[in-house]
Amino acid sequence: MRELKFGFVDVFAEHALQGNPLAVVEGGEDLSDETLRAIAREFNQSETTFLQSPTLSADWRLRSFTASGVEVGGAGHNALGAWLWLGYQGKLGNLEEPREFTQELRNVVLPVRIEQRDDLLHGTMTHSALQISDFEPDLALLAAALGLRSEDIETHPMPRVAWTGAGHLLVRVRDAAAVDRAAPTAEALLAALGAEEDRGCYIYALDEGIEARAYARFFNPSVGLHEDPATGSAAGPLGGYLSHSGLLEREQVLTIEQGTKMGRRSLLEVRAGENITLSGAGVVVLEGNLRIT
């Protein structure tokens, strides 16, 4: 019998029981991938992240698995929550001043900054450079798969798959009411997405202006995830794509509200400039020990 320390962190939240819950497990380098997947199934969260010794030049290696056993990359809540856990556990030193670290995510090393603001820890993660796919979804098929009307889908910008660590289809709809009306059918949405591994669908309504805001929901049937309350790996590409399309000024902050429809309101901040960064807070809601043989 052995024990691994674990915790649950509500990520992109300023209060417990909001945001996106993440299970964080310390260690597991010597465990098989099958066992890591079994642990993720046991916790049954959208993702479980294992904090491990790096294999590249980084401070920590992060490996994240969905409840269905799919290993995912991207610097989203799976990464931010792990760093917030380390900070709350006192493993990152004094955070009264911002501190910089590096994280290994599926053979990519990216920087992360952690700091304390009042009683909360906040993290800012740098994403990989924006990539935009040439894939053009059938808009009528996409609307039907989302349970929406064709006229609900906006074409400025056009729905596109964008990537800053993970690729997702970004779909602008006419307003927040249309976002909330969406009722996707998994099989139809998979067909509309082009059946790429790990690809999800991020639908959003955009309020442009000095304080740009988006209201969003995320669906990813490719990994067995009906809906996610906060998706950093989609928020980063969204900020980059909107900047690329001229709908955000360079270095303008985009605040994304997600998860409200699920009763888990989340707030994500994205800044697209020389680099794309994603920021948010989080709170630890559970600590314990995992016993396995």
C-alpha positions in Angstrom: 0.0 0.0 0.0 1.3 3.5 -0.9 -0.1 7.0 -0.5 -0.1 9.9 -2.8 -1.2 13.4 -1.6 -4.0 14.9 -3.6 -6.3 17.9 -3.6 -9.2 19.5 -5.4 -8.8 23.1 -6.6 -11.7 25.2 -8.0 -9.9 27.0 -10.8 -10.9 30.4 -12.4 -12.9 31.0 -9.2 -12.6 33.4 -6.3 -15.0 31.4 -4.1 -15.3 27.7 -3.3 -17.8 25.7 -5.4 -17.4 27.9 -8.4 -15.1 27.7 -11.4 -13.8 24.4 -12.8 -12.8 21.7 -10.3 -9.5 20.0 -10.8 -8.0 17.0 -9.1 -4.3 17.4 -8.4 -2.1 14.4 -7.5 1.5 14.7 -6.4 3.9 12.2 -7.9 3.1 9.1 -9.8 6.3 9.0 -12.0 6.7 5.3 -11.4 3.1 4.4 -12.1 1.9 3.1 -15.4 -0.2 5.2 -17.7 -3.0 2.6 -17.1 -2.8 3.4 -13.4 -2.8 7.1 -14.0 -5.9 6.8 -16.1 -7.6 4.6 -13.5 -6.9 7.3 -10.8 -8.4 9.9 -13.1 -11.5 7.7 -13.6 -11.7 7.4 -9.8 -11.8 11.1 -9.2 -14.2 11.5 -12.2 -13.4 15.2 -12.8 -13.1 16.7 -16.2 -9.3 16.4 -15.7 -6.8 15.1 -13.1 -3.3 16.5 -13.2 -0.2 14.7 -11.9 2.7 16.8 -10.6 5.9 15.1 -11.5 9.6 15.6 -11.8 10.5 17.2 -15.2 12.1 15.3 -18.0 13.0 18.6 -19.8 14.4 21.9 -18.5 11.4 22.9 -16.3 10.4 23.2 -12.7 7.6 20.7 -12.9 6.2 18.2 -15.4 2.4 18.2 -15.6 0.4 15.2 -17.0 -3.3 15.6 -17.3 -6.0 12.9 -18.0 -9.7 13.2 -18.5 -12.1 10.9 -16.6 -12.4 8.8 -19.8 -8.6 8.3 -19.8 -7.5 10.7 -22.5 -4.2 12.5 -21.9 -4.5 16.2 -22.8 -2.1 19.1 -23.2 -2.6 22.8 -23.3 -2.1 25.4 -20.5 -5.7 25.5 -19.2 -7.3 24.9 -15.9 -5.4 21.6 -15.8 -2.1 23.5 -15.5 -3.2 26.6 -13.6 -4.9 24.6 -10.9 -1.8 22.5 -10.3 0.4 25.6 -9.8 -2.2 27.2 -7.5 -2.1 23.9 -5.5 1.7 24.1 -5.2 1.5 27.7 -4.1 -1.2 27.1 -1.4 1.0 24.1 -0.2 3.9 26.5 0.3 6.1 24.8 -2.4 6.7 27.9 -4.4 8.2 30.1 -1.8 7.1 33.6 -0.9 4.5 34.9 -3.4 3.9 38.4 -2.1 5.9 39.4 -5.2 5.2 37.6 -8.5 7.4 34.7 -9.2 8.2 33.0 -12.5 8.4 29.3 -13.1 8.4 26.9 -16.0 6.2 23.9 -16.7 6.6 20.9 -19.0 3.4 20.1 -20.8 3.6 17.2 -23.3 7.1 18.0 -24.4 6.6 21.8 -24.5 8.1 24.1 -21.8 6.1 27.2 -21.1 6.4 30.0 -18.4 3.9 30.6 -15.6 3.7 33.5 -13.1 2.2 33.0 -9.7 1.4 35.8 -7.2 -0.7 36.4 -4.1 -3.4 39.1 -4.2 -5.0 39.5 -0.8 -6.0 36.0 0.3 -6.1 34.5 -3.2 -3.4 33.1 -5.4 -3.5 34.2 -9.1 -1.6 32.6 -12.0 -0.7 33.8 -15.4 0.3 31.3 -18.0 1.9 31.9 -21.4 0.4 29.9 -24.3 2.2 28.7 -27.4 1.9 30.8 -30.5 -1.5 31.0 -32.2 -2.1 28.6 -35.1 -5.3 28.7 -37.2 -6.5 25.7 -39.1 -7.8 25.8 -42.7 -10.7 23.5 -41.7 -14.0 25.1 -42.6 -17.0 23.5 -40.9 -20.4 23.2 -42.7 -22.3 26.0 -40.9 -25.7 24.4 -41.3 -24.4 21.1 -40.0 -22.7 22.9 -37.2 -25.8 24.8 -36.2 -27.9 21.7 -36.2 -25.3 19.8 -34.1 -25.4 22.6 -31.5 -29.2 22.6 -31.5 -29.2 26.2 -32.9 -30.6 27.9 -36.0 -28.3 28.7 -38.9 -28.9 32.4 -38.3 -27.6 32.1 -34.7 -24.1 31.5 -36.1 -22.1 34.7 -36.7 -19.5 34.8 -39.6 -17.3 37.7 -38.3 -15.1 36.0 -37.5 -15.8 32.8 -39.3 -15.9 29.6 -37.1 -12.3 28.3 -37.2 -10.1 25.8 -35.3 -7.5 27.7 -33.4 -4.6 26.3 -31.3 -2.3 27.7 -28.6 -1.5 24.3 -27.1 -4.7 22.5 -27.9 -7.0 23.0 -30.9 -10.7 23.8 -30.6 -13.4 25.1 -32.9 -14.3 28.7 -32.0 -17.9 29.6 -32.9 -19.3 33.0 -32.4 -23.1 33.2 -32.0 -25.4 36.2 -32.0 -25.9 36.7 -28.3 -25.7 35.2 -24.8 -29.2 33.8 -25.1 -28.1 31.8 -28.1 -25.1 30.5 -26.1 -27.5 29.3 -23.4 -29.9 27.8 -25.9 -27.3 25.5 -27.3 -28.1 21.8 -26.7 -25.5 19.8 -28.7 -25.9 16.2 -29.8 -22.6 14.4 -29.3 -22.5 12.3 -32.4 -23.6 15.2 -34.7 -21.1 17.6 -33.0 -18.3 15.1 -33.6 -19.1 15.0 -37.3 -19.2 18.8 -37.4 -15.9 19.1 -35.7 -14.1 16.9 -38.2 -13.4 14.1 -35.7 -10.0 15.4 -34.7 -8.6 13.9 -31.5 -9.2 16.1 -28.4 -11.0 18.8 -30.5 -13.8 20.6 -28.7 -16.2 23.4 -29.6 -16.2 26.8 -27.8 -19.3 28.8 -28.6 -19.3 32.5 -27.5 -21.1 35.8 -27.7 -18.9 38.9 -27.8 -19.3 42.3 -26.3 -16.7 44.6 -28.0 -15.4 47.7 -26.5 -12.8 49.1 -24.2 -13.6 46.3 -21.7 -14.1 43.4 -24.1 -16.2 40.5 -22.6 -17.3 37.1 -24.0 -19.9 34.8 -22.7 -19.0 31.2 -23.5 -19.7 27.5 -23.2 -17.5 24.5 -24.1 -18.4 21.0 -25.4 -16.0 18.2 -26.2 -17.5 14.9 -27.1 -14.1 13.7 -28.5 -13.0 13.1 -24.9 -16.4 12.2 -23.5 -16.9 15.7 -21.9 -20.4 17.0 -22.4 -19.7 20.5 -21.0 -16.8 22.1 -19.2 -17.3 25.1 -16.8 -13.9 26.8 -17.6 -11.6 25.9 -20.5 -8.3 27.7 -20.6 -7.1 25.7 -23.6 -10.0 27.3 -25.6 -9.9 30.7 -24.0 -6.3 31.3 -25.1 -7.0 30.5 -28.7 -10.1 32.7 -28.6 -8.2 35.7 -27.5 -5.6 35.2 -30.1 -8.1 34.6 -32.9 -10.1 37.7 -32.0 -7.0 39.7 -32.0 -5.9 38.2 -35.3 -9.4 39.1 -36.7 -9.1 42.7 -35.6 -11.9 42.4 -32.9 -9.4 43.0 -30.1 -6.7 45.6 -29.8 -3.2 44.4 -29.2 -2.7 43.8 -25.5 -6.4 44.3 -24.8 -7.7 42.1 -22.0 -10.6 39.8 -22.9 -12.7 38.7 -19.9 -14.5 35.4 -20.6 -17.4 34.3 -18.4 -18.1 30.6 -18.7 -19.8 27.9 -16.6 -22.7 30.1 -15.6 -25.3 27.9 -17.3 -23.9 25.0 -15.2 -24.1 26.9 -11.9 -20.3 27.2 -11.8 -19.5 30.7 -12.9 -15.9 31.1 -14.0 -13.9 34.1 -15.0 -10.9 33.8 -17.4 -8.7 36.7 -18.6 -6.8 36.5 -21.9 -4.3 39.0 -23.3 -3.1 38.7 -26.8 0.0 40.7 -27.6 3.6 39.6 -28.3 2.5 36.5 -26.4 -0.9 35.1 -25.5 -1.4 34.9 -21.7 -4.2 33.4 -19.6 -4.9 34.5 -16.1 -7.2 33.4 -13.2 -7.5 32.7 -9.5 -8.5 29.6 -7.6 -9.1 28.0 -4.2 -8.3 24.7 -2.6 -11.5 22.9 -1.5 -10.2 19.4 -0.5 -7.0 17.8 0.6 -6.3 14.1 1.3 -4.3 11.0 0.6 -4.9 8.5 -2.2 -4.1 4.9 -1.2 -3.2 2.4 -3.9 -1.5 -0.9 -4.0 
